[in-house]
């Protein structure tokens, strides 16, 4: 679990999810993801392994960092990423399942792919070029 202020937000998120399960008319009826565990962090968002009880599957939940949510230009970039990601359909592109906002922070739910970031993959030039060409 993340440290400091992000950890508190995750705790609040989990508490609200518990309320969602017990009371579908809670403040966050559309936020249904459980068991958040941070697996990566970038410049604009953190990515969490989460459970979607409605669809009975694990998802990768990308949540904008607080500073992203507060900065109008970063928020617009995140929104554009959400829009473009949802519009793409290709076997080599992770499908988007859901998008929305929680506690003032936009999020994106997508297929959880085990493994590390592609940028850290150890591949030879030929393999890297094949991956890029396929995408």
C-alpha positions as CSV (number, residue, x, y, z in Angstrom):
1,X,0.0,0.0,0.0
2,X,1.3,3.5,-0.8
3,X,2.6,5.7,2.1
4,X,1.3,8.9,3.5
5,X,-1.5,10.9,2.0
6,X,-2.1,8.4,-0.8
7,X,-2.4,5.6,1.7
8,X,-5.1,7.6,3.5
9,X,-7.0,8.1,0.2
10,X,-6.8,4.4,-0.5
11,X,-8.1,3.6,3.0
12,X,-11.0,6.0,2.4
13,X,-11.6,4.4,-1.0
14,X,-11.8,0.9,0.5
15,X,-14.1,2.1,3.3
16,X,-16.4,3.6,0.7
17,X,-16.4,0.4,-1.2
18,X,-17.4,-1.5,1.9
19,X,-20.4,0.9,2.2
20,X,-21.1,0.4,-1.5
21,X,-21.5,-3.3,-1.0
22,X,-23.8,-2.9,2.0
23,X,-25.7,0.1,0.6
24,X,-26.0,0.5,-3.2
25,X,-27.3,4.0,-2.7
26,X,-24.0,5.2,-1.1
27,X,-22.1,8.2,-2.4
28,X,-20.0,6.1,-4.8
29,X,-22.4,3.6,-6.3
30,X,-20.4,3.3,-9.5
31,X,-17.1,2.7,-7.9
32,X,-16.9,-1.0,-7.4
33,X,-13.3,-1.9,-7.2
34,X,-11.9,-3.8,-4.1
35,X,-8.5,-4.8,-2.7
36,X,-6.4,-2.0,-4.1
37,X,-2.7,-2.8,-4.1
38,X,-0.3,-0.4,-5.9
39,X,1.8,-2.1,-8.5
40,X,3.2,0.9,-10.4
41,X,3.5,4.7,-10.3
42,X,4.2,7.1,-13.1
43,X,4.3,10.9,-13.5
44,X,0.5,11.3,-13.7
45,X,-1.0,8.3,-12.1
46,X,-0.6,5.2,-9.9
47,X,-1.7,1.8,-11.1
48,X,-3.3,-0.7,-8.7
49,X,-4.3,-4.3,-8.8
50,X,-8.0,-4.4,-7.9
51,X,-10.9,-6.7,-7.9
52,X,-14.2,-6.1,-9.8
53,X,-16.8,-8.1,-8.0
54,X,-19.5,-7.3,-10.6
55,X,-17.5,-8.9,-13.4
56,X,-15.6,-11.4,-11.1
57,X,-12.2,-10.4,-12.4
58,X,-9.0,-8.6,-11.5
59,X,-8.3,-5.3,-13.2
60,X,-5.6,-2.7,-13.4
61,X,-6.9,0.5,-12.0
62,X,-5.1,3.6,-13.1
63,X,-5.9,6.5,-10.7
64,X,-4.7,10.0,-11.3
65,X,-2.3,11.3,-8.7
66,X,-3.6,14.1,-6.5
67,X,-1.4,16.7,-8.2
68,X,-2.6,15.5,-11.6
69,X,-6.2,15.9,-10.5
70,X,-5.5,19.5,-9.2
71,X,-3.6,20.7,-12.3
72,X,-6.0,21.5,-15.2
73,X,-3.5,20.8,-17.9
74,X,-2.4,17.4,-16.4
75,X,-6.1,16.5,-15.8
76,X,-6.8,17.3,-19.5
77,X,-3.9,15.0,-20.5
78,X,-5.2,12.2,-18.3
79,X,-8.8,12.7,-19.7
80,X,-7.4,12.5,-23.3
81,X,-5.5,9.3,-22.4
82,X,-8.7,7.8,-21.0
83,X,-10.7,8.8,-24.2
84,X,-8.0,7.6,-26.6
85,X,-7.5,4.3,-24.7
86,X,-11.2,3.6,-24.7
87,X,-11.4,4.3,-28.5
88,X,-8.7,1.8,-29.4
89,X,-9.3,-1.9,-30.2
90,X,-6.2,-4.0,-31.1
91,X,-4.9,-7.4,-29.8
92,X,-1.7,-5.7,-28.6
93,X,-3.4,-2.9,-26.8
94,X,-4.8,-3.4,-23.3
95,X,-8.7,-3.1,-23.4
96,X,-10.3,-0.5,-21.2
97,X,-13.3,-1.7,-19.1
98,X,-14.4,1.4,-17.2
99,X,-13.6,5.0,-16.4
100,X,-14.8,7.5,-14.0
101,X,-13.9,9.6,-11.0
102,X,-13.4,9.0,-7.3
103,X,-12.8,11.6,-4.7
104,X,-12.0,14.2,-7.3
105,X,-9.5,11.9,-9.1
106,X,-10.2,10.4,-12.5
107,X,-9.5,6.7,-12.9
108,X,-9.4,4.1,-15.7
109,X,-10.0,0.4,-15.2
110,X,-8.4,-2.0,-17.7
111,X,-7.3,-5.5,-18.3
112,X,-4.6,-6.6,-15.7
113,X,-1.5,-7.9,-17.5
114,X,1.0,-9.5,-15.3
115,X,4.6,-8.5,-15.7
116,X,6.5,-5.3,-15.5
117,X,6.4,-2.1,-17.6
118,X,7.4,-2.7,-21.2
119,X,10.1,0.0,-20.8
120,X,11.9,-2.3,-18.3
121,X,11.7,-5.4,-20.5
122,X,15.1,-6.9,-21.5
123,X,14.8,-7.6,-25.2
124,X,17.1,-7.5,-28.1
125,X,16.6,-4.8,-30.8
126,X,14.9,-7.2,-33.2
127,X,12.3,-8.2,-30.6
128,X,11.8,-4.6,-29.5
129,X,11.1,-3.6,-33.2
130,X,8.6,-6.5,-33.6
131,X,6.7,-5.4,-30.5
132,X,6.6,-1.8,-31.7
133,X,5.5,-2.9,-35.2
134,X,2.7,-5.1,-33.8
135,X,1.4,-2.2,-31.7
